[in-house]
């Protein structure tokens, strides 16, 4: 009976929506407009074999939002992610340049320019490596305490900011890919895959934050 109740609660949208909304809510705000050294966007998965725009929906939103910020403020855009995400991102950029006249060029993978351009970090498998590789890139370009717009999914922003700030970044949160809703519906109380996904997301971020906290204690 207890197992059935726990499964029901974890599978309804109302519970998952509530848990994730508590993570996303602090970042559901207007974007701060301030001077920065660049925009960092984190990878978020891809669909291998897609004939166009091969990034997963969340990763695609991150990239588009990061491009909007970088272009409007004429800042360099730095992509941090795994190799397969990098390739998918490059494919998307090629399509944007071809069909939307974006003119977002990759000048060099080890240079950061003080204008609208894109640079890719070395392969990184997780957020800690994303931050480490990105910091190394800024340090090579003479920026020891970079101030950046950090673009990632809203549910991931709290943990990502803590990690990047551990690596001496000053972060301006630029959250996107919001997964929760502010309305309500009786259907929120039906078990669903979406409900399970949201609950899993909240647990994943909670455990990830706990793991990072323990690492800081024993660092």
C-alpha positions in Angstrom: 0.0 0.0 0.0 2.8 2.4 0.9 4.6 1.6 -2.3 1.4 2.2 -4.3 0.9 5.5 -2.7 4.5 6.6 -3.2 4.3 5.6 -6.9 1.1 7.5 -7.4 2.5 10.6 -5.8 5.7 10.5 -7.8 3.8 10.0 -11.1 1.2 12.8 -10.9 2.0 16.1 -12.6 0.9 18.1 -9.6 3.7 16.8 -7.4 6.4 16.9 -10.0 5.4 20.4 -11.1 5.5 21.6 -7.4 8.9 20.2 -6.7 10.6 21.5 -9.9 8.8 24.9 -9.7 10.7 25.5 -6.4 14.0 25.0 -8.2 13.0 27.1 -11.2 11.1 30.0 -9.5 14.1 32.1 -8.4 15.3 32.2 -12.1 11.9 33.0 -13.7 12.8 36.7 -13.8 13.8 39.4 -16.4 17.4 39.0 -17.6 19.8 41.4 -15.9 21.5 43.8 -18.3 25.1 44.3 -17.2 28.6 44.3 -18.6 30.1 40.8 -19.0 33.0 38.9 -20.6 30.9 36.5 -22.5 27.9 34.1 -22.6 28.4 30.4 -21.7 25.8 27.9 -22.9 25.8 24.3 -21.5 25.1 21.3 -23.7 21.9 19.3 -23.1 21.8 16.3 -25.4 21.1 15.5 -29.1 19.3 13.2 -31.4 21.8 11.2 -33.5 20.8 10.8 -37.1 18.4 13.8 -37.3 18.4 15.4 -40.8 18.2 18.9 -39.3 18.4 20.7 -36.0 19.7 17.6 -34.1 19.7 19.1 -30.6 17.1 17.9 -28.0 14.4 20.4 -27.3 15.9 21.7 -24.1 19.4 22.0 -25.6 17.9 23.8 -28.6 16.2 26.4 -26.4 19.5 26.9 -24.5 21.4 27.5 -27.7 18.8 29.9 -29.2 18.5 31.9 -26.0 22.3 32.1 -25.7 22.6 33.3 -29.3 19.9 36.0 -28.6 21.9 37.3 -25.5 25.3 37.2 -27.2 24.0 38.9 -30.4 22.1 41.7 -28.6 25.0 42.5 -26.4 27.8 41.8 -29.0 29.5 39.2 -26.7 31.4 36.1 -27.4 29.5 32.8 -27.0 31.2 29.8 -25.5 29.7 26.4 -25.8 30.5 23.8 -23.1 29.5 20.2 -23.5 30.4 16.8 -24.7 31.8 16.1 -28.2 28.6 14.7 -29.6 26.7 17.8 -28.3 29.4 20.0 -29.8 28.9 18.4 -33.2 25.1 18.8 -33.0 25.5 22.4 -32.0 27.8 23.1 -34.9 25.3 21.6 -37.2 22.6 23.9 -35.9 24.8 26.9 -36.2 25.5 26.0 -39.8 21.8 25.9 -40.5 21.2 29.2 -38.7 24.0 30.9 -40.7 22.7 29.5 -44.0 19.0 30.1 -43.6 18.8 33.0 -41.1 21.9 35.0 -42.1 23.1 34.8 -38.5 26.8 35.2 -39.3 27.9 33.5 -36.1 31.4 32.4 -36.9 33.9 30.1 -35.1 37.2 31.9 -35.4 39.3 29.7 -33.2 38.7 27.0 -30.5 41.2 28.5 -28.1 40.5 32.3 -28.6 37.8 34.5 -27.1 37.0 37.7 -29.0 35.2 40.7 -27.5 32.5 40.5 -30.1 29.7 38.3 -31.3 31.4 34.9 -32.2 31.4 31.4 -30.9 34.1 29.3 -29.3 33.9 25.6 -28.3 35.5 24.2 -25.2 37.2 20.8 -25.0 35.0 17.7 -24.5 33.4 17.7 -21.0 31.1 15.0 -19.6 29.4 16.9 -16.8 28.8 20.4 -15.3 31.9 20.3 -13.2 34.0 19.6 -16.3 32.0 22.3 -18.2 33.1 24.9 -15.7 36.7 23.7 -15.5 37.1 23.7 -19.3 35.4 27.1 -19.7 37.6 28.6 -17.0 40.8 27.3 -18.6 39.6 28.9 -21.8 39.1 32.3 -20.2 42.4 32.0 -18.3 44.3 31.3 -21.6 42.8 34.6 -22.9 44.0 36.5 -19.9 40.7 36.7 -18.0 41.2 35.3 -14.5 37.9 36.3 -13.0 35.3 36.1 -15.8 31.8 37.5 -15.5 29.5 35.6 -17.7 25.8 35.1 -18.6 25.2 31.5 -17.8 22.6 29.8 -20.0 21.1 26.5 -19.0 17.7 25.0 -18.3 15.9 26.6 -15.3 15.8 23.4 -13.3 19.6 23.1 -13.7 20.5 26.7 -12.9 20.9 26.5 -9.1 23.4 23.7 -9.3 25.2 25.0 -12.4 25.7 28.5 -10.8 27.2 27.0 -7.6 29.7 24.9 -9.7 30.7 27.8 -11.9 31.2 30.1 -9.0 33.4 27.5 -7.4 35.6 27.9 -10.5 35.9 31.7 -9.9 33.2 32.8 -12.3 30.8 35.6 -11.5 27.5 34.4 -13.0 24.5 36.2 -14.3 21.7 33.6 -14.5 20.0 33.4 -17.9 17.6 30.5 -17.4 15.4 29.1 -20.2 13.7 25.8 -21.0 11.2 26.1 -18.1 9.4 22.8 -17.4 6.7 23.9 -14.9 3.3 25.6 -15.2 1.5 28.1 -13.1 -2.0 27.1 -14.0 -3.9 24.0 -12.6 -6.0 21.3 -14.1 -7.8 18.2 -12.7 -5.6 16.2 -15.1 -2.6 17.1 -13.0 -3.7 14.4 -10.6 -3.7 11.6 -13.2 -0.5 9.4 -13.2 1.5 10.2 -16.3 5.0 9.9 -17.8 5.3 13.7 -17.6 4.7 13.6 -13.9 7.3 10.9 -13.4 9.8 12.8 -15.5 9.4 16.0 -13.4 9.7 14.1 -10.1 12.8 12.4 -11.4 14.2 15.7 -12.5 13.7 17.2 -9.0 15.3 14.1 -7.3 18.2 14.2 -9.8 18.9 17.9 -9.1 18.5 17.4 -5.3 20.9 14.5 -5.2 23.3 16.3 -7.5 23.3 19.4 -5.2 23.9 17.1 -2.2 26.8 15.4 -3.9 28.4 18.8 -4.9 28.0 20.0 -1.3 29.7 16.9 0.1 32.6 17.4 -2.4 33.0 21.0 -1.2 33.3 19.9 2.4 36.0 17.4 1.7 37.7 19.4 -1.0 
